[in-house]
Structure formats: structure tokens, C-alpha cells
């Protein structure tokens, strides 16, 4: 409205623009600014990431339907490792205790052991990583997951960090 008033003042001598500028509603209403189009996308992405729980050794777990947990490494860990060239993963059926070593990742810079975030049994490993270990770098929270496992003791989830706590943890170890 303020823009229309300004244009009216500037073009008061021009009778050809008067009908357009004297309209009570602007020609291009700015209704997009008042609608929450962008909030929906942000809420969806934060809902997905808030389902992740993290360990202090940089593994994450996402609990899926049926009580199965998908396990991977965090973005912080994959960046620190560099280009992953090999993934050593456990066999299906392996029983793991919380914090027990279950495999290793090797990169051009270093090697890193993997630790189970929870107690349970390995039900599936990501076989795509045999031929494409770089998926851990490209998509650590989606295609680069490492294994799936049962959750024998759901109470262990309470000891893991949510995304906000993990971000604070990362900041504290970087200082």
C-alpha cells in the first residue's frame, strides 16, 4: 500500500498510469510472505534428524518400525576420516553388546573402529558398501548406513545424545 501511494505521488502528472496505481489492491499481492511454505520443509527435515541418537564415538542409530535400529557414522566422523575406501562390517546374526567393537572403516587418511550404540543382534549389513564404500562419505545418514540391528534393551537409547546434544558435544571437543 505504501508503494502504491508513493507511485501515485510520483506519477500524479501521468494520467495513463493513474488507473493502475489507484487500485486498492496491489497488482502482485505478496501473499507468499505470510504463508508458512518453508516451515513445512524445515519441520520435516528436523523430524527425521531428531529421530537420530548419537554416541560419543560418533555412531548414530535410527529406530525404525518393528524395533530395528539402523546404524551409521555421523557427518563429523566421515569428514574427519576423509575418503572411505574400505568398510569392515559384522556378519548377520552377530550378537553385540553396547559399546562393543563391530567393525572398522579405512580411509586414505586413517582407520577407525566402529562401536555398537546398543545391545542387539545384527539383522542386515549394507552390502552396497562392499563395492561403493564412498557412500559413507556421500550419504552418511541415508545410503551410507552400516548395519541394522535388533534393540535388546530399549532403555539404552536414553543414554544416547539427540542431535542438539551431539552438536554441543562436537563443539566442546573442537575447542
C-alpha positions in Angstrom: 0.0 0.0 0.0 2.8 2.4 0.8 4.3 1.6 -2.6 1.1 2.4 -4.3 0.9 5.8 -2.5 4.4 6.6 -3.5 3.7 5.8 -7.1 0.6 7.9 -7.1 2.6 10.9 -5.9 5.4 10.4 -8.4 3.1 9.9 -11.3 0.4 12.4 -10.5 1.0 14.2 -13.8 0.8 11.0 -15.8 -2.8 10.2 -16.5 -2.0 6.9 -18.3 -0.7 5.2 -15.1 -3.4 6.6 -12.8 -5.9 3.8 -13.2 -3.3 1.1 -12.4 -1.9 2.9 -9.4 -5.2 3.9 -7.9 -6.3 0.3 -7.4 -7.0 -0.6 -3.8 -5.1 -3.9 -4.0 -1.6 -4.2 -5.4 -1.2 -5.9 -8.8 1.0 -8.6 -7.4 -0.1 -9.4 -3.9 2.6 -10.6 -1.5 0.7 -13.4 0.0 3.7 -15.8 -0.1 5.4 -14.0 2.7 2.5 -14.7 5.1 2.1 -18.4 4.4 4.4 -20.9 6.0 5.6 -22.7 2.8 9.2 -23.0 4.0 8.4 -24.1 7.6 6.9 -27.4 6.4 10.2 -28.4 4.8 12.2 -27.5 7.8 9.9 -29.3 10.2 10.1 -32.4 8.1 13.9 -32.5 7.9 14.2 -31.8 11.7 11.7 -34.5 12.4 13.9 -37.0 10.5 17.1 -35.9 12.1 15.7 -35.7 15.6 15.0 -39.4 15.4 18.7 -40.0 15.3 20.6 -40.8 18.5 24.4 -40.4 18.7 27.2 -42.0 20.7 30.3 -40.2 21.9 32.3 -42.3 19.4 30.3 -40.7 16.5 28.0 -43.6 15.6 24.3 -42.9 15.2 21.2 -45.1 15.3 17.7 -44.5 14.0 15.0 -46.7 15.4 12.7 -48.0 12.6 9.3 -49.6 12.9 9.4 -53.1 14.4 12.2 -52.2 16.8 15.0 -52.4 14.3 17.8 -49.8 14.5 19.8 -48.6 11.5 23.4 -47.7 12.4 25.9 -45.4 10.7 28.6 -42.8 11.4 28.0 -39.1 11.8 28.9 -36.4 9.3 31.5 -35.2 11.7 33.1 -38.7 11.7 33.1 -39.1 7.9 34.6 -35.7 7.4 37.4 -36.5 9.9 38.1 -39.8 8.2 38.2 -38.5 4.6 37.5 -40.7 1.6 36.4 -44.1 2.9 38.0 -46.9 0.8 37.0 -50.0 2.9 34.2 -51.0 5.3 34.7 -54.0 7.5 31.3 -54.9 8.8 30.0 -57.8 11.0 28.1 -60.9 9.8 24.3 -61.1 10.1 23.5 -62.9 13.3 26.4 -61.4 15.3 25.3 -60.6 18.9 26.7 -57.2 20.1 26.8 -55.5 23.4 26.5 -51.8 23.8 29.9 -50.1 23.1 31.4 -53.3 21.6 33.6 -53.0 18.5 31.8 -54.4 15.5 33.9 -53.3 12.5 36.2 -50.7 11.0 36.3 -48.1 8.3 39.5 -47.4 6.4 40.2 -44.2 4.5 43.0 -42.6 2.7 43.9 -40.7 5.9 43.2 -43.2 8.7 41.4 -46.2 10.1 38.6 -46.1 12.7 36.9 -48.8 14.7 33.1 -48.9 14.8 31.3 -49.4 18.1 27.7 -50.7 18.6 25.4 -47.9 20.0 23.1 -50.5 21.6 22.9 -54.2 22.6 21.3 -56.4 20.0 21.7 -58.7 17.0 22.9 -57.7 13.5 20.0 -58.4 11.1 21.4 -56.8 8.0 24.6 -55.1 6.7 24.8 -52.6 3.9 26.2 -54.7 1.1 26.4 -51.7 -1.2 29.4 -50.6 0.8 31.5 -53.6 -0.4 31.7 -52.0 -3.9 31.0 -48.4 -3.0 32.5 -47.6 0.4 32.4 -43.9 -0.6 28.6 -43.9 0.1 29.6 -43.4 3.7 31.0 -40.0 2.7 28.4 -39.1 0.2 25.3 -40.0 2.2 26.2 -40.9 5.8 22.6 -40.6 7.1 20.8 -42.3 4.2 22.6 -44.6 1.6 25.8 -44.9 3.6 24.3 -46.7 6.7 26.4 -49.6 8.0 24.1 -52.2 9.6 20.7 -52.8 11.0 20.2 -54.5 14.4 17.6 -55.5 16.9 17.3 -53.5 20.1 17.6 -55.8 23.0 17.4 -53.1 25.7 15.4 -50.0 24.6 16.4 -48.3 27.9 20.0 -47.9 26.4 18.6 -45.3 24.0 18.1 -42.9 26.9 21.9 -42.7 27.4 22.5 -41.6 23.8 22.5 -38.0 22.6 19.9 -36.4 20.5 21.0 -34.1 17.6 21.2 -30.9 19.7 23.2 -32.6 22.5 25.5 -34.2 19.9 26.2 -30.8 18.2 27.1 -29.3 21.7 29.4 -32.3 22.2 31.1 -31.7 18.9 31.6 -28.0 19.7 33.1 -29.0 23.1 35.7 -31.4 21.7 36.7 -29.0 18.9 37.6 -26.3 21.5 
